[in-house]
Amino acid sequence: MQSPLVEVGLLFPTVEFAVFFLLVFVASWATARWPTLRKLILLAASYVFYGWWDPHFCLLLFVCTMVNYGFGLGLQVSRGEARRRTITTVAVMFNLAILGYFKYWGFFLSSAAQALDALHLGHDFKIFEALLPVGISFYTFQGISYIVDIYRGEIRAVKDPVDMLLFKSFFPQLIAGPIVRAKEFLPQLAQSFDLSELYATRAFLLIAMGLFKKVVIAHYLAVELVGPVFESPSSYGTIDLIFAAYGYSVQIYCDFSAYTDLAIGVALLFGYQFPANFNQPYRAVSLQDFWRRWHISLSRFLRDYLYIPLGGSRGPWWMTYRNLLLTMVLGGLWHGASWTFVFWGLLHGLGLCLEKVAALPNRLFMRWPPMRLLRCFGTFHFVCLTWIFFNADSFSSAIDFLQSLGHTGVPPKIIAPFSLSLLLVGLGSQFLPANLLPRLEAGFSRVPLPVQGAFTALAVIAIVACGPGALAPFIYFRF
């Protein structure tokens, strides 16, 4: 049982957000000559955006930011390794304590209640549950990376509190990432901004693609295929269940990568660049390759701040496997306070360990096309299998889904041509040329900018018109 989550706020593909964005866009570029004023406008807009979900959590975000700001300044001026290490440890523990209380306290209470029930000592802990702030997993990880990077000497502490507040709260990436590091974002705040140098073409393309993936592909797969089957898997047969598993794989990719596309596109329209977060993950030829392509900002975080500090691939083979398992289990737990997420992470950790065991005999065949195709096929289906546990609300639901795969005598009831076409589009996009976006950007940039804007606006209107009346929140808002 996870902590209750606030799910009322500004969603990207809504009229409310469009009005909000337009007002902030005009105000920010009208004040481009006054950097401090511009940052204050973006900061105020970011807190309005976050406060739209629940105003109470603006205070939490502010406190987290200013505490990390203070730790950073203290760390910067400290001398002596012992003192610096102490400050870093306390700062990291502060961020983890905030995340632990709001995200995992309810999980702890639920597990304790289940244990007491097993001993016939049942107790209701609901009065102690904490409401889960939207985006807390992302901005606490930002705080950790900021402190650790100062400790490592990769960046200097921020002196201007406005810069720190904007770094932690900038609204395009605040709710669901990507996890933008200080060394990637803070230097951009010192740059001058010129509207003529805007990457508008790239932004328009990303926004249009993101909306299509979310509003059309992810939504309709969720409503017409994935949702009904996962809610009652025993009511369906093998074929429906297999395609529902495929459907969720496409749904979660399109849903999350859509948010990333929108976040990067919106940030570009304000003059800021975010790192890429997806790179056709379902064409991966191994789990290691998959995690280099899926949620890249989280993968980098887990590698740089967990796996490598644990020892990485250094040391005996058993330490490497231990480090992989710990990293992936904690990565699974990061996604949600549930044993199904822990098991999902464990499966990926075990898969990565098995890949290392098989690395030497397979190395000679890695570049052989049939072998690459077979490895891609196997990796994709392993990921699809693990998504069943990721999407299930409990172990019993996941086991019910897996057992129902044996219903070979039940004819398909829910598969429709439209759902199949969306599946093909979603999976087919994984094998498009890697340089397709730059090529589209180069071609689209030849069109006058006002025409680009008008065309994008028409595309957005058409995409939204194809969507539902009420759009579900992005999946990663829960994490």
Sequence and secondary structure as in RCSB ss.txt:
>XXXX:A:sequence
MQSPLVEVGLLFPTVEFAVFFLLVFVASWATARWPTLRKLILLAASYVFYGWWDPHFCLLLFVCTMVNYGFGLGL
QVSRGEARRRTITTVAVMFNLAILGYFKYWGFFLSSAAQALDALHLGHDFKIFEALLPVGISFYTFQGISYIVDI
YRGEIRAVKDPVDMLLFKSFFPQLIAGPIVRAKEFLPQLAQSFDLSELYATRAFLLIAMGLFKKVVIAHYLAVEL
VGPVFESPSSYGTIDLIFAAYGYSVQIYCDFSAYTDLAIGVALLFGYQFPANFNQPYRAVSLQDFWRRWHISLSR
FLRDYLYIPLGGSRGPWWMTYRNLLLTMVLGGLWHGASWTFVFWGLLHGLGLCLEKVAALPNRLFMRWPPMRLLR
CFGTFHFVCLTWIFFNADSFSSAIDFLQSLGHTGVPPKIIAPFSLSLLLVGLGSQFLPANLLPRLEAGFSRVPLP
VQGAFTALAVIAIVACGPGALAPFIYFRF
>XXXX:A:secstr
    B   S  TTSHHHHHHHHHHHHHHHHTTTSHHHHHHHHHHHHHHHHHTT THHHHHHHHHHHHHHHHHHHH
HH  SHHHHHHHHHHHHHHHHHHHIIIIIHHHHHHHHHHHHHHTT     GGG   B TTHHHHHHHHHHHHHHH
HHTSS     HHHHHHHHH HHHHTT     HHHHHHHHTS   GGG  HHHHHHHHHHHHIIIIIIIHHHIIII
IHHHHHSGGGS HHHHHHHHHHHHHHHHHHHHHHHHHHHHHHHHTT       S GGG SSHHHHHHHSSHHHHH
HHIIIIIHHHTTT S HHHHHHHHHHHHHHHHHHH SSHHHHHHHHHHHHHHHHHHHTHHHHGGGTTSHHHHHHH
HHHHHHHHHHHHHHHH SSHHHHHHHHHHTT TTS   S  HHHHHHHHHHHHGGGS TTHHHHHHHHHTTS HH
HHHHHHHHHHHHHHHHS SS    GGGG 
